[in-house]
Amino acid sequence: MADPVADEFCVIEDGNAYLSGCGPLGEVTCEGTATVGRFWSRALGWPMVWEEGEETAIQSPSGGTKLAWSGDDVDPARNNTRQRFILGVDRAELGAELDRLSTLGATDAVSISSGMLLRDPDGVEFELRVLPADR
């Protein structure tokens, strides 16, 4: 199946063991290599729950939706900003978190009004956003 802008999605029947413990949105599949799956596993501290061939998936230790990567190289002709992860960080921890993510493989850090814009090892943008002080 596909959504109105032709992004594909699957409807999985009940009883699928891979999606047990997930809510109504079982998995978000991202275009990207296994390297990026491992990057996000380390960046978020989430365990790898699937690693077969070049396909990878991670899931919060608390359960919920899995994040998966197809194993395919990111198509340079596609808009690599259409799906963006946003990580929240306290202002006092921004520098340390930026250093940590860079050590894990994030690149191209650029300052933006809400924090920092970076790229994962496949070149897909993600944001390190400073959390409001009053949260």
N, C-alpha and C positions, 0 to 999 in steps of 0.2 A: 504494500500500500504506500501511498505518498500523501503528504500534506499539500495545501494549496500552492506552495511554491516548489513542488516536486522533490522535497526532501523525503527520502524513503523512511518508513518505519515498519516494524513487524508487530503483529498481534499474536501473542503466544497463548496457547491453551493452558488451562489449569493443570496443575500437577507437574509442571516443568521443574525438575530438580535444580537446575542452574539458577532459577529465579526464586527459589524458596527463601523466605525471610525478607523478601522485597515487598514494597508497597505497590500501589497501582502503576507506578512508573518504575518498572523493573530495572531498566538499563538505559543509560544514555551512551550511545556509541559515537565515538569521535573518529575522524580520519586521523591517522597517525601511526607511527612506528612503535614497535615494542620498547624502544628506547624512551619514548615519551610516556608510555605506561609506567615504566620503572621510575622515571623522573617524578611523576605525580604521586606514585606510591611513597617515595621518600619525602617529597615536599609536604604532603598532607599527613604523613605518618599512618597511612591506611595500608593494610596488608594486601598483597596480590592474591586474588581469589581465583584467577584464571590466567594461565600462561600456556598456550598451546600454539606451536608454530610461532608465527609473528603476532598472534592475537593476545591481548592482555586485558585484564579487568581488575579493578580495585574496588573496595567497599569499606565504608566506615566500620570500625570495630563495633559500633552500635547497631549495625544493619542498615537497611534502607536501600535506596537506588544504587546500583553499580555504575561505575564509570568505566567504559571500555574503549579500547583502541583497536581498529581493524587490522593493523599491521601494514596497511598500505601507505606508501609515501604520500605526503600531502601534495595534492595537485596544485602546481604553481598558478594555474589559470583560474582557480577558485578563490573566492574572497576568504582569506584566512582570518578575518575579523568577525565573521558571522556568528561564531560561537566563542564566547569569551568567558573564561573563569575569572572570578574576582575574589581575591583573598583579602580578608580584613586584618589589620594590624594596628596596634596602639602606636601613636606618633613616636613615643620614646623608643620603640623597638624597630622602627622602620629601617634604620641603617643596618642593624644586626640581621634582620630578616632578608634584606636585599643581599647582603654578603652570603648568607646561608643558601639562598636560592641560586645565586651566581655560582657558588661552589658545586651545586647539584647539576648545573648545566644551563641555567637561564642566561639569556644574553640580551644585548641591546637595550639596557635600562635607560628610559627617558622619563624625565620629570613631567608630570601632568598635574592639573589643579587638585585632583583627589588623591594623589600619591605617586606611584611609579607605574609605567607601562613597560612590560618586559616581553620576551619571546621564549617559548619553550624550546627544547632541542630541535624540534622540527620547524621552528620559525613561526609558530602560531602565537598570536598575542594573548597575554593575560595581564591582569591588573593587580597590583599590590596597593590596596586602598586604605588610607588612614581612617580609622574609625572615629566617629564623633566623640569628643571628650565627655559628653553628657549621657552616654549610653548606659 
